[in-house]
């Protein structure tokens, strides 16, 4: 279809899905014929090639659309057969003589009509325009001119232009009876649209080709690039007649020529990562002449679907069709031998055969898509680099040939891995909440190192550099501090050289201060530079994040002293009363900052050396509700008479009720000195 309605998916009775604009050849038994008929010779004259496609062109109109415009039979005949750039001559050239068309009644071409179908056209009801639905009287008129549909393999209808159709041409008319037809059909919407690039496009659909797209890719900033992991197919391959919105008939791509049987294995060079030992240089001859290798087929490795880069070279001096299409072109596509009944699996190209790589991505028309001499296309994700080394001329006289030399390389060059982050944990054991919490690490042994690695170094020597690119402290008051300028006076913490993949790249894990809270972090960048050019060729980062540990609440001895009134005052310190992290994957069960927890306490007076019943002095409770691992001091205070405790007594604080905190006793032995 020209252009297609990609939403129009019609199920045929045979169980096959037809997507408008994607066509297949169907024969009586319901099977598909993919390759166009083979043959040679030139159209017109006395005898057509024996295996030329027998074609009839039927010009029809309607009661409510009787106009035939200015199109007449001779104009149609000239466009299809006689003009210098006729449809027939186009296919003879682009198929290297394998595909041509002929008439039956007249070998120079059969054009019948105009026939008025004696019905009113109701919008784009093109199913009713096909021969099967004609009135018998109209069929008799066609028969009187010698038309017998059983003699033809290709039927092309020309109708007055209908704007509601939304296409200039459509192929393989979808209908419930299409599977029973031994011929293929094309509708050209408007005699004024019976032009080379429209007709050739639809006819090539019927030979087995799907649409050609421009592969439009963008990076993370939504800027156009030649290749990324965010690409879609657009109707913008100006150098393939199978582009859906083209304005000229260029040679169809090497992919389509191979699919239609016009190119064989002698013309396609298979290139894989295994058969060239990661690097190879190849000569490619012009696509227009089929003289030697005209395309490289580079298999893309390490993907869960099958895809290739098809590389071709065009010499604009060899064909009037390609007068604006010189250079090296790269297209991405599936296996040309794959079943065309199945939609594609390349991301963004599900409805297309190929996607033209744009080597000038700022030109979104794809007119500048050719790979310039001396330039490279690099597929970073799949580690493939394709370089145009330039073209040259060989031979003399009639044996003069042009060719392009292309280099294909697999591998992304040197790679480094900065290693895995360490899950450093910390807990607080200080009384200076909420502004400071000295940190202790439970998995930070002295000398622990990042075990970094390097690969694909080849024979070169490289310089490596470790650099701190981010240092962030979180504080217990909820704020953050950028510690990079204050703690790391020189963010480059290690440098050296490396030549072999086994050389040591590890460094001691740098600490970065003590005043950090949960989720403090630092990022380390490991970069590799070419020792000659000083260009960075690989890099990797690792980010260390500091999480609070699930330390159990701990009761500690507090203090015993006097207040301003001279009374003795006792206190006790309990740490780690809250935690919002996990330890070894087990969630903490301390206070979560939402659900308060009640802590109970009582002061007791005990005998020091003799058995006696403790004397309960006073008690109470405190509500704890923190979402950070903070120390909690002065759980309970008590005012004591000066006589307590004596040398035979001691003061004890009992605390209980907090999850994870056993019943705790902490004592202050006497005597208390006044």
Secondary structure as GFF3:
##gff-version 3
##sequence-region A 1 674
A	DSSP	beta_strand	9	11	.	.	.	ID=ss1
A	DSSP	beta_strand	17	19	.	.	.	ID=ss2
A	DSSP	beta_strand	25	26	.	.	.	ID=ss3
A	DSSP	beta_strand	32	33	.	.	.	ID=ss4
A	DSSP	beta_strand	53	61	.	.	.	ID=ss5
A	DSSP	alpha_helix	73	77	.	.	.	ID=ss6
A	DSSP	pi_helix	78	82	.	.	.	ID=ss7
A	DSSP	alpha_helix	87	94	.	.	.	ID=ss8
A	DSSP	beta_strand	101	102	.	.	.	ID=ss9
A	DSSP	beta_strand	110	116	.	.	.	ID=ss10
A	DSSP	three_ten_helix	126	129	.	.	.	ID=ss11
A	DSSP	three_ten_helix	131	133	.	.	.	ID=ss12
A	DSSP	alpha_helix	136	144	.	.	.	ID=ss13
A	DSSP	three_ten_helix	149	151	.	.	.	ID=ss14
A	DSSP	beta_strand	154	159	.	.	.	ID=ss15
A	DSSP	three_ten_helix	163	165	.	.	.	ID=ss16
A	DSSP	beta_strand	169	171	.	.	.	ID=ss17
A	DSSP	three_ten_helix	178	180	.	.	.	ID=ss18
A	DSSP	beta_strand	184	189	.	.	.	ID=ss19
A	DSSP	three_ten_helix	191	193	.	.	.	ID=ss20
A	DSSP	alpha_helix	196	207	.	.	.	ID=ss21
A	DSSP	beta_strand	211	218	.	.	.	ID=ss22
A	DSSP	beta_strand	224	225	.	.	.	ID=ss23
A	DSSP	beta_strand	231	234	.	.	.	ID=ss24
A	DSSP	alpha_helix	254	259	.	.	.	ID=ss25
A	DSSP	three_ten_helix	265	267	.	.	.	ID=ss26
A	DSSP	beta_strand	268	271	.	.	.	ID=ss27
A	DSSP	beta_strand	279	285	.	.	.	ID=ss28
A	DSSP	beta_strand	295	299	.	.	.	ID=ss29
A	DSSP	beta_strand	308	314	.	.	.	ID=ss30
A	DSSP	three_ten_helix	320	322	.	.	.	ID=ss31
A	DSSP	beta_strand	327	333	.	.	.	ID=ss32
A	DSSP	beta_strand	352	357	.	.	.	ID=ss33
A	DSSP	beta_strand	376	379	.	.	.	ID=ss34
A	DSSP	beta_strand	384	394	.	.	.	ID=ss35
A	DSSP	three_ten_helix	397	399	.	.	.	ID=ss36
A	DSSP	beta_strand	401	410	.	.	.	ID=ss37
A	DSSP	beta_strand	415	417	.	.	.	ID=ss38
A	DSSP	beta_strand	424	426	.	.	.	ID=ss39
A	DSSP	beta_strand	449	450	.	.	.	ID=ss40
A	DSSP	beta_strand	453	455	.	.	.	ID=ss41
A	DSSP	beta_strand	462	474	.	.	.	ID=ss42
A	DSSP	beta_strand	480	482	.	.	.	ID=ss43
A	DSSP	alpha_helix	484	487	.	.	.	ID=ss44
A	DSSP	beta_strand	492	498	.	.	.	ID=ss45
A	DSSP	beta_strand	507	508	.	.	.	ID=ss46
A	DSSP	beta_strand	520	530	.	.	.	ID=ss47
A	DSSP	beta_strand	536	548	.	.	.	ID=ss48
A	DSSP	beta_strand	554	562	.	.	.	ID=ss49
A	DSSP	beta_strand	568	575	.	.	.	ID=ss50
A	DSSP	beta_strand	582	583	.	.	.	ID=ss51
A	DSSP	beta_strand	586	587	.	.	.	ID=ss52
A	DSSP	beta_strand	597	607	.	.	.	ID=ss53
A	DSSP	beta_strand	615	624	.	.	.	ID=ss54
A	DSSP	beta_strand	638	640	.	.	.	ID=ss55
A	DSSP	beta_strand	649	656	.	.	.	ID=ss56
A	DSSP	beta_strand	664	669	.	.	.	ID=ss57
###
